[in-house]
């Protein structure tokens, strides 16, 4: 990854300070951390997403948590947890096709 990726990660972190409930910003932050090879930061981001979004049970948010945590075994989540989140999104969501992709990935 490049210094531009590091700068992008800094910008995501700053943006999350302003809008901490933006699930997509959390997701892109996790992607950048993975790309930079920072498994510890990625695991912390997955944990923060899980804590922030799963309890609210919004299908879109739960889907982003499942998708983000299923990207790498470094997420700190076991696969069964990712699958359960994806199943919850499918069961409650209106955009089932998109959520089924996440379920298949998890």
ChimeraX attribute file (.defattr): number of C-alpha atoms within 10 A of each C-alpha:
attribute: neighborCount
match mode: 1-to-1
recipient: residues
	/A:1	11
	/A:2	9
	/A:3	9
	/A:4	9
	/A:5	14
	/A:6	15
	/A:7	11
	/A:8	15
	/A:9	19
	/A:10	14
	/A:11	14
	/A:12	19
	/A:13	16
	/A:14	12
	/A:15	14
	/A:16	16
	/A:17	10
	/A:18	10
	/A:19	11
	/A:20	14
	/A:21	14
	/A:22	14
	/A:23	21
	/A:24	14
	/A:25	17
	/A:26	22
	/A:27	21
	/A:28	15
	/A:29	24
	/A:30	27
	/A:31	17
	/A:32	20
	/A:33	21
	/A:34	20
	/A:35	15
	/A:36	17
	/A:37	12
	/A:38	13
	/A:39	18
	/A:40	14
	/A:41	18
	/A:42	26
	/A:43	21
	/A:44	15
	/A:45	23
	/A:46	25
	/A:47	16
	/A:48	13
	/A:49	25
	/A:50	20
	/A:51	12
	/A:52	16
	/A:53	20
	/A:54	18
	/A:55	10
	/A:56	10
	/A:57	14
	/A:58	14
	/A:59	24
	/A:60	20
	/A:61	23
	/A:62	30
	/A:63	29
	/A:64	24
	/A:65	29
	/A:66	31
	/A:67	23
	/A:68	27
	/A:69	29
	/A:70	24
	/A:71	15
	/A:72	16
	/A:73	12
	/A:74	18
	/A:75	23
	/A:76	17
	/A:77	17
	/A:78	13
	/A:79	17
	/A:80	10
	/A:81	14
	/A:82	25
	/A:83	19
	/A:84	15
	/A:85	28
	/A:86	27
	/A:87	23
	/A:88	20
	/A:89	27
	/A:90	23
	/A:91	14
	/A:92	15
	/A:93	17
	/A:94	12
	/A:95	13
	/A:96	16
	/A:97	11
	/A:98	14
	/A:99	27
	/A:100	17
	/A:101	14
	/A:102	24
	/A:103	23
	/A:104	11
	/A:105	15
	/A:106	23
